[in-house]
Each structure stands twice: as structure tokens, then as C-alpha cells.
Amino acid sequence: RDNSGEAGGNRQGEAVSMGMVREVMLTLLSCLEQTEKEQESMENENNIVVDGSVERELPKFAARALAFLLQHRLNMEDSSYASMGDVTVAYGRCLLSCMERMLGLGSSPAAEMLAMKLLPNVLTSMLRLCDAPAGGGSGSGGANGGATSSSADVAEACGTEFNRFVSRVLPVVMSHIVVDGESTDDDDGAKNLQRVVLETIPSCLPVMKQALQIQYRNAWGSILSGGYASFVTNLALKKLEIAESSADGSDSNLSELESNLQSWLTTLVASLLRLHDDVEKDGIARSAVEYATSALIRGMGLELFLSMVNFVDEDGEKQRKKAGLTSTTTGGGIRDDRAWLLPLLKQSAGTASSTSSGLGLMPATST
């Protein structure tokens, strides 16, 4: 029996099936996506005049759609990555639109709380879309075990959607991390949202650290300086805001929250810097890490960045000297594995002298 016809039929059926899924995704997207007027209203925090029943039902519909999408995640192994390119991008946009509807103006507290609880799961789904399998799809490449040009393009496109998701959803979530000091005990809704956010953000950290795994290398050029840097910057801006409002230290809750934010930020920054050491011989990957680090410094500010990075391992140096081992620092006492940061710091500070003074490692007059 000639199986070639059967194989061809299967491929044709798969193409029809994927085409149908794509159209369903695009239809769902057209129902969920916000209009330009709605987006402008959200950015300006203004109410918009819409039909009340529609305003109430859309977040409910979005919640049901989000639950369905999370339960039926795309299986990249069942189809070639190239044929799923449009579908993966549409899937990511649907996830974003669902979250925006549930967190947007006119949404109910229950829908907002559900969206925040599901944030780690949705973030994981968005990130997994950026995983380009080795040798998958069509096009050139894949001979050395790397992703083909087609699958790499899809990973890059999905990386763009990942960045859009983080930059548009996280600021809304972070806005609930602090309850107005004038709120009363009756304001249970705001306090419940705050509690959920404080539980959700730590659960998102492992997901963001997954973005540093080698399987996402083809999307690093996009997601490291995009979504990863945006996530860190949003935490940093909230940390700086809280630090300014609690300068007198009278509010113990704010002080504790500031300490937690500092810890989360340090974890994410340290993970990114550690990746630079791991990809030292990979020029493209190394450049992506350096560009992302530069974006972090610009986003959080030089002072805050320096408070999270150890440039001198004093205890380690003392132990090496006692053991008669070679020092791991360059001239001026800076660790060799941190020396690559100096040009980035110099660029942010404007001059080499101001960078040196900020480091506190060498006199401002040093050259």
C-alpha cells in the first residue's frame, strides 16, 4: 500500500486544523481586544461611556476564555513550529486581552483578583511560546542543533508579545501592592487585592528566571531587554516610591514591603549578571545580556543598581590570600566577573570619575 497519499492527507488535515484554530483565535481576539478609546481611557484613568451590561459581561467572558486557553495550551510537538507561527502569536495576544479585560476599568473585584492569582500561570504560558525547538519548522538552519530561521522568527515574534504582556499588565498589578493609608477597615476589596499581589509577585520570580534558560536563547535579544527588564524596572520604581513615602520609617508595613522589593530585585539582577558568565563565549547571547543590563540601569537608576551588586568579594579575597591563591580582582579591587559592568556604569553616570565615586572603590581622581 502506498502510504505517501495518507501522509499527504494527514499534513493537509493538519494544515486545515491549524487554519481553523488560527481563525478561532483571531475571532476571540476581536471580541476581547480593547478599542483605542478604551486604551486611552485606561491610560488616563478616566471612565468611558459604554453600555452597562456589556461592561459587566466582558470581564466575565474574558475570565471564561482565559480559563479555557490555560487548560488547552498549545502543544508545539504535534505540529511543525512554522505552521503554528500565526497561531502562537494570536494565542499570546488572546491571553493579554483576557488579562486586560479582567483588570481594566469596569471589571469586578472578583475578576481582578482572579486575574492576579492566575498571573504566574499566564506569564508561564506567554514565556513558553518563545521556546523555539531545535530543528523545528521550515527554512534554513538546524544543522547544528539550533533552531531554524523560521522557528527563531516565531520565537522573536512571541518574545514581542511577551514584552507587551509584561509592560501592560504588571503596572496594573503593582498599583495594588500598596493600600492608601487613609483606607478604612471596611475597604476589604483593596486589602484583599493587596494580599493577592503580595502572594503573586514572588510566584512570578521563578517564571522570570526561566527566561534566562538556554532554551529561550533565540528570544533573548527581545525578552531580556524587554519583558525581563520591564518586570525588574516596575518593581524598582515601586520600591523607590515606597522608600520616598516611608523615609521616616514610621510605617512598619511599608518598611517590610520595601525590604521585600529589595530582595526580589536583588534576586533578579543577580540572576541576569550570572547569565553573563554562563554565556561569556557566546557573543550574541552576551550582547543581549549586556543590553538588558544597560536597560535595567536606565530603568531603576544607578544608585539602586549599585546597592544590589557586589563588586568586591572581600571575604573571598581574604580566604584566597590566606590560601596563597591568585586574586580574582582587577586593579582597584573590582572582581573580574564584574569588570564588564564598568563601561555600562560609565555610560549611565556620564563620566568615568562619577562612576568611580559612585562605586566607592577608588578615588574620584583615579584614571
N, C-alpha and C positions, 0 to 999 in steps of 0.2 A: 504494500500500500504506500502511495506517495504522501508523505506527511508534510511536504512543503506547503501544500494548499491549506492544510489545517493550521500550520504555524502562521501562515499569512493571514488566515481568518482571525486567529487569536489576536494578532497585532492590530488588525483593523478594528476588532471589537474593543480592544483596549483603548485605541485612539478615540472611538466613538464615546466610550465610557468617560474618558478624561475630558473630552469636549463637553459632555453633558455636565460633569461636575464643575467645570470652569464656568459654564453659563449660570448654573445654580448659584455659585459663589458670587458672581457679578450681580445677579438679581438681588441676592440677600444684601450685598454691599450697597446697592442703590436705595434699599429701604432703610438702611442704618446710617449711612453717612450723613453728617451734618451739612446743612446748606452754608453758604458763605455768610449769610446773615446770622445764623446761629453761632458759627465760629467767632465772628466779630463780637457778638453779644457775650460769649463766654470770656473772651479775652478782656473785655471791658467790664465784666461782671454786671451787665445790665439784663433786665428781664425783657423777654421778647413776647410779642403778642401772637399767640398761636392758639389753636383750638384746644380747650382744656382736656378733652377726652384723649386726643392724640398725644398731648404732652404727658399724660399719665400712663398711657398704654405702651409707648415706645420703650421706656426703660424695662418694662415687664417683658416685652418681646425680645429686647436685647439680652436680657438675662437668660431666657429660654434658649435663644440662639447660641449664646456663649457656652452654656452647659452642653449643648449638642456638639458644638465644634470641639470642645475639650475632650468629650467622650469618643469622638471619631477623628482622632488625629491622623494626618496624612501618613501613609506608610510608604516611605521612599523606596523600599526594597521591592515593592510589587510592580513598579513601573520604572522606565528609564527616567533619570533625573531631567533630561532635556524636555521630555514630553510633559513633565509636571511643572515646568517653569512658571507658566502663567497661573497655574492653579495654586502653587505655593505662595506667590505674591498676593493673589486675591484672598487666600486663606488668612494671611497675615493682616491684610487690610480689614478683613471682617472682624478679626479679634480686636483690633484697635477701635473700630467703630462701635462694637459692643461695649467696650470699656468706657468709651467717651459718652455714650448714651446713658450708661448706668451711673456715671459720675457727674454728668452735666446738669445744667440748670433744669429745674422741673422734675428731677429724679427724686425718688423717695429715699428716706434714710435707710430702709431695708435694702434697696438696690445698691446704694453707695457702699454699705457695709459688706454686701456680698462681693462686689467688685474688688474691694480692698482685700478681702480674705482670699480671693482667687488670684490676686496679682502674682504671687510666686509661680503658680501653675501656668498662667498665661504668658508670663515672662519666659518660662522654660520652653513653651511651645514656640514662641517667637524666635528664640535663640536656635532651636533645633532646625528651623527652616534654613539656617545659614550653614548647615553641615553638608558640604559637597562631598559625596562619596568618591573614593579613588576609582578612576577609570569609568565612572558613570556617565551617561549621556552620550551625545554625539559630538563630533568635532575633533580637532587635533588634540594631542596630549595624552596623558595617561600611561605612556610607555614606561615611565619610571615610578609608577605607583602614585602619581599625583593626580589631582582632579583634572578633567578635561577642560578645554577652554569654555565649552558650553556650560558645564556644571559650575565652573568657577564664576561665570557671569551670573548664573542664577543665585549663587551664594552671595555675590555682591549686591544683587537687587534685593534679596531678602535681608541683607545687612542694612540696607537703606530703610526698609520697613521697621526693622528692629530699632534703629536710631529714632525714627519718627515716634514709635511707641513710647520709648523711654522719655523723650523730650516733651511729649504732650501729656502723658499720664502721670508721671512721677511728680511734677509740680502740684498737680491737683491733690494727690495723695498726701504730699508733705505739708500742704496747707492745713491739714487737720492734726498735725502732730503736736500742736500747742493749742490749748483751750484758753480763750480770753479770760484774763484774770478776774473780770467782772462777772463771769458766768456764775449762776447760782446752782444750788444742788438740784434744782428742778430741770436743769439743762442736761438731761441724761443722754440725749442724742449725740451732742458734741463730745461728751466724755466717752461714750461707747465707741465712737469713731476714732477718737484719740487712742483708746486702748487697743483697738484692732490694728491701727497703723504701727503702734509700738511693737506689736507682735509680728506684723507683716514684714517690715523693713529688714530685721535680722534674718528672716527666712529668704529674703531676696539676695542676700550677700553670697551664699554658695552658688546661686544661679549666675550672678555676675562673674564670679571667679571661674565658672565653667567656660565663659567666653575666652579665657586665656589658654584653654587647652588646644593642642596642636590640630585637632580635627577641624577647628574653625580658622585655620591659618589663611585660607583663601578669602575670608571676610575680614581679617584683622585690619586691613587698610581702611575699612569703613567703620566697623563696630568699636574698635578701641578708641579712636579719636572722636567717635560719635556717641553711641549709646553708653559705653563704659564711662567715658569722660563726663557725659551729661549726668549720669547717675551720681558719680562722685561729686560733681560740682553742685548739684541740688542739695546733697547732704551738707556740703561745706557752707553754702550760703545760709542754710537754716541754722547751722552751728554758729556762724558769725552773728546772725541776727539775734539768737538767744544770748550769746555772750554779751552783746551790747545792752540788751534789756535787763540782764541779770548781773550787771557789773558789781553791784553792792553785795551780792551773794545772799540776799535776804530770802530768796525763794529757793528752798532746797530741791523742789521738784524740777525747776529749770536747771539747776546746777547738775542734778543727776542726768537729765536729758542731754545736756551739753557734754557731759563725760561720756555718755553712750555714743553720741555722734562722733566724738573724737576717736573713740575706739573703733567704730565701724570704718571711719575714714582711713585710719592708720592701717587697718587690715587690707583695704582695697588698694591703697597706694603701695604698700609693701609687696603685694602680690604682683602688681604691674612691674615694679622695679626688678623683682625676682625673675620675671619672664625675660627681661633684657639679658640677664646672664645665661638663661637657657638657650636663647637664640642668637648668641653672640656671633656665630659663624654664618648665620643666615641673613644676608644683607637686607633683603626686602622686609622680612619679619622684624629685624632690628630697627629699621627705619620707621615701621608702623608703631612700634613701642615708643620710640623717641618722640614721634609726632604726637602720640596720645599723651605722653608725659608733659610735653610742652602745653598741650591743651588744658591739662589738669592745673598746671601752674598758673596759666592765664585765668582759669575759671575760679580757683579758690584763693589766689593771691600768694605772693612769695612768702610772706610771713607764716601763714598757716601751713604751707607746704613744708617749709623748713622745720616746723615744730614736729613733723611726723617722720622725718628722715634722719637716721643716724649716719653721720659722715665719718665718725671716728669710733671704732670699736675698742675703747680704752681697756676694758677687761681682757679682751682677746689679745691685744698687743702686749700687755704686761705678761701674760702667760707665754706668749711666743718668745719674748725676750728671755724669760727665765729658762725656757727650753732650748735656747740658742737657735731658734728657727728664724727664717727670713721674714721681715716685716711685710705686711700686706697693704701698707700705705705709701702714698707718693710723698714728695716733698710738701711740707706744710701740714702733714698729719691727716690727709684725706684718704680714705680707703680706696684702693684701686678699683673696686667694683662700684664705686660711686663717682669716679672721676668723669665719666661720660655725662654726668648731670651738670657739670660746671658751665659748658657752653650754653645750655638751656637756661640756667640760672642767670648767667651773664646777660643773655638776651632779654630776659624778663626784667632784670634790675636796671638795664640800660648801660651800665658801665662795669668794668671788672672791679673797680675799687668798692662800689656799693655792694656788689655781690660778696666780696671778701669780708666786708664789715658785717653783712647780714649773717654770714656763716659763723662769725665769731671764732674762726680758726686761725686767722692770720691778720696782721696789721693792715689797716686800710691803705697804707702806703706801699705795701708789698707789690711786686711786679711779677 
